[in-house]
Every structure is written in structure tokens, then in C-alpha cells.
Amino acid sequence: MNRVEQATHYDRMWTIGHIWRPDVWPEWSIIAPALVDCPGRLEIGAGLRPRLPVAGTWFADVSGVALRRLAERGGLPILASATALPFSDGSLDVVAACEILEHLADDESAFREIGRVLCPGGMFFLSVPLQPELWTAHDMLAGHFRRYEPARLAAQLAEAGFVVTAFCPSAAGGYTAFKAIGAWTFRRFPTASMWLEDRIIMPLAGAPNTRSSRPYPRSPPIVMRRARSSPAAESLTGDKISQATHIKRI
């Protein structure tokens, strides 16, 4: 999908979705302590599933519907792509991008942009799928351009000035008919897919409503730090980088 098609697709999907509080996600225990004294926050492509606190956080997205919904909760909306962020150099303390970069054709530009807007010592929380050999029809149906090869991802992060400080791999559980049906439904019937996730799948999995703080059991977080040393490629093993990467800028 091109950007216009993506915007139309996600606008339809987020029209009926609920905003889930960030503390329903397991990575919140890692993210929350890192947000102390970090007023300049940006989350990219959160939709209605933010990992950062909504109030006072900038949200960059292609979906105007999602941005309006977040603005109603005190979020600061920006209709923008990860490859062209409308922030000055070094102006942000925290950037989060969870399950986003694998959907971008030009992820290199996104890594550079995130590195550009982070201040010295700024943090980056990242989640992406790993291991190209695990590519299945689910990835294609989900709109992935890639699964990341660990050594190459480590090199990309190093080139952007980042270093991994904590890594929590998550087993994807293999390719199943359920995943295939879910991805197909998401692409063809986004509104129905969102209704099912909000009202059946997520409550059954442990996130009963937006007021709940019961963790929704998804992947645990990764933490990276932007520093002068390079991340160790051999540390990036497993099928998936989980929902958070903590990075500090040089």
C-alpha cells in the first residue's frame, strides 16, 4: 500500500477502535521508569495502541482519525511519516516505534530521522520482527517489507548512532492458520478486524478495557541506548525484537 492507501485503510480501522492505555502492555514496566524528566516525547505510528502516555506526547501518524482520537486525550498530533519528521535536530528526549519500521520501504531514512531528532542522551524504544528465514505468508499479508536479519539491524542502529543496552526476544510461535486468517482479515476488512480485536481478542488475552492496568501478554521489551560503542550483532537473536528499545544519542 502507498501512503494514501495506508491512510485510508487505517482511518477505516481506527474509526471504531478503542485507545488502550500504555500500562496494559508488558513493556510499560521498562518504558515508564525511562520517561522521568523526559518531556519531549514522540511515538510513530501508534494508531490507538500507544506505548507512551498519551497526554503531552507527540504522535506522528498517517491516519487523521487516529490523531484526532489521541488529541481528544491530550495527545499532540502530527500528520507525518517516520522518514520526514517535522522536528528540529536534537529536540526530543524519547522516540518510540513499535511494529512500524518493517512496514516502511525506506527504513534507513527512518533510522536517520529518529537519530536526528533525538537529543544527546535521547532514548529510542523499538520493536520489529527478526529472522528473514521465518518469513511466511503472514508477513506478506501484514504488509511487511522485511523481517530483520540481526547483524544487519545491529549495523543499521550503529550507523544511526545507537547501541543496544537491553534485548528481550520473543518467540513468535510459528505460522498458524489463525495468524493467516487474522492478517487476511486485517487487510481486507479492517473495520471488522478492529472490532474483533477490541471486543474479543484483547479482552480474552487480558486487557479488558481502557481503564484496566492488567498487562496484555505480548512481547517483552528491548532496551537500547544511543552511545559511542556499537551494538553487538550476536546479542540480537530470537524471532522478534520486543516492544521497546532504549537508545541514547551521543
N, C-alpha and C positions, 0 to 999 in steps of 0.2 A: 504494500500500500504506500502511495505517496503521502505527503503531508496533508493535503486536502482530504484524501480518503481516510487517513488516520483520524483527523479532527471530526469528520462526520461519524465515523464508527464509534469513537469514544464519547462523543456528545450523546449519541443514542443510548449507549450503555450506562453512562453516569446520570442520565435523567431520572432513573428510578432507584439508583443505589443509595446506600447509607454511608455516611462518613464514619469510619471506625477509628476510635481513639488509638493513639500510638502505643499506649500501655497494654493493649491486648496482644501485641506482637512480642515474641520471646526476646528479640534483640533490644527491647526497651531497657533491660537491666544493664546493658552495655552502653547504650546511647545516652541515657538520662544523666549519668554522672559526668559525661563529657560535655554537657551543654552548659555547665556552670560558667558564668561570666562570658558567654558566647552570644551576644545579642544579634549579630549578623548571620542569619540562618537562611539557607536556600535548599529546597527539595525539588528535584527534577522529575517530572512525570509521575507524581504521586497519585493522580486521579483522586479517588475518595478513600485511598488507603495510605494516609500519611504515616511516616515513621518518626517525624519530628512534630513537636507541639504545633498546633495549627495557628493559634493566636500569636501574631508578631513574626511569623515565618514567611519568607518569600516563597512562592510556588510558581515554577515555570512549567507550562504545560501547553499542549496543542489543543486541548479541549476547553472551550469557553464555558461550557456547562459546569465542568469540574471546578474551574477557577471561581465562578460565581458562587458555587456552593461553599467553597473554602472561605471566600471573602465574607460570607454570612457568619462564619465562626471566628472572624478576626484575622484570617489569613491575608497576605499581601499578594495579589495575583499579577502574573506577567505572562502574556501570550508569547511564548518564546521556545526555541529549541535548545537542546544541550550543546549544539555546535555553534551557537551565537548568543551568548548570554549578555544581556544589557546591563552589565555591572562594570565598574572601573577596576583596574588592576589592584589586587590585594585588598578588596573591600569587604570580604566575607570571612567569618570565623568558621562556619560549618557548611558543608555541602553534602547532601545525601542523594544517591541514585540507586534505587533498589529494583532489580529486574527490569532495567531500562536499556543499558548500553548494548545488549545483544540484539535489540530491535533497531539499532541505528546502522545504516550503511557505512557512515563515516565516524566510527568510534574514536579514531585517532584525534580528530578535531575536538571531540567532546572531552577527552582526557586533557588536551592542551587548554581548553577553555576553563575547565574546572581548576586546573593548576593556576591559571592566570588570575582568576577572581579570588582565590583563597589568599588570605593574609599570611605573613610569616607565622608559622605555628598553627595554621588553619587545619581543620580536620575534614576528612572525606570518608563517608560511610557508603560502601559499595556492596552490591550483590549481583552476581552473574552466574550462569551455568558453565561448568567446566567439562573438559574431556571431549574433543571432537569425535572420538571413536564411539561415543554414546549417542551420537546424533540419530534421531528417529523421525518418523512422520509427525510426531507430536511437536518437535521443534519447528518444522515447516508450517504446520497448521497454526502454531502460536505466533508466527511472524518473526522467528529468529533469523538473523543473518549468520549466526555462528554460535558454536559452543567454544569457550576459550581454552586454548592449549596453555597449560600452567606456565611453562617457561616463557612463552610469548607474552602472556599477560604480565608477568613479573617485569619483563623488559619494557613493556609499554608504560607501566607505572614508574619504573626507574627513569625513563626518558622524560616523563612529566614531572619528575622531582619527588616522587612518593616512595615510601618504604612500608612494607607490611609489618605491623607490630603485633598483630594477633590474627589468627586464621582459624575459623571453625567450619570445616567441611560438613556438608550434609548429604547423606545418601538420597538420591532421587527416587529410589525404589523401583527402577526399571520402567520399561514401556508397557503399558497396560491398555486394554480396550477402554477402560474408564477414562484414562488420560486422552486417548484419541477422540472419544466422543465429546469430552469436555472442550478440547481445543477446537474441534469442528463446530460445536455449538457456539463457542465464543466468537468465531469468525463469521458464521452465517447468521446467527440470531443473538446479537449482543445484548438486547434488552431481556430476552428470556434467560440468557446465561447469567446476567447480573441478578435477576430475580431469584434464580435457583441458589446462587452463591450467598446472597444476603439473607435469605429466609430459610434455607435448608442446610446447605453445606457448612457455612461458617458457624451457625448455632450448634449443629451436631458436633463440629470439631472443637467447640469450647469457647466461642466468642458470641454469647447470646444476644448482646445488644451493645449500642454505642456507649452505654453507661457502665458496662462491665469492665473490670480490670483483670478478668480471668484470661490468662495467656492463650492465644490461638496457636496450636502446636505446629509451627512451620520451622524453617531452618534457623539454627542458632547463628549468632552474628560473627563477622570477621572484623578485626580492628587493624587499621594501618595508620602509619604516621608519616608525614612528609619530613624527610631528613636527608642528611648528606650521604648516608650509606645507601646501598642498593638492596632491594628485597631479594631474598633467597628464593630462586625458582623452585628448588626442591621442596620448599615448605607448602607450595600450592598443590596439594593432592586431594583427591576425592572427586565426587561428581559435580559439586556445586560450591561456589563461594556463597556463604550465607548473607543475611540481610545487612550486615554493617561492615564497613571498612573505615578505619580511623587513620587519617593521614595528616601529618603536619608539614607545612610548607617551610622550605629553607629560609 
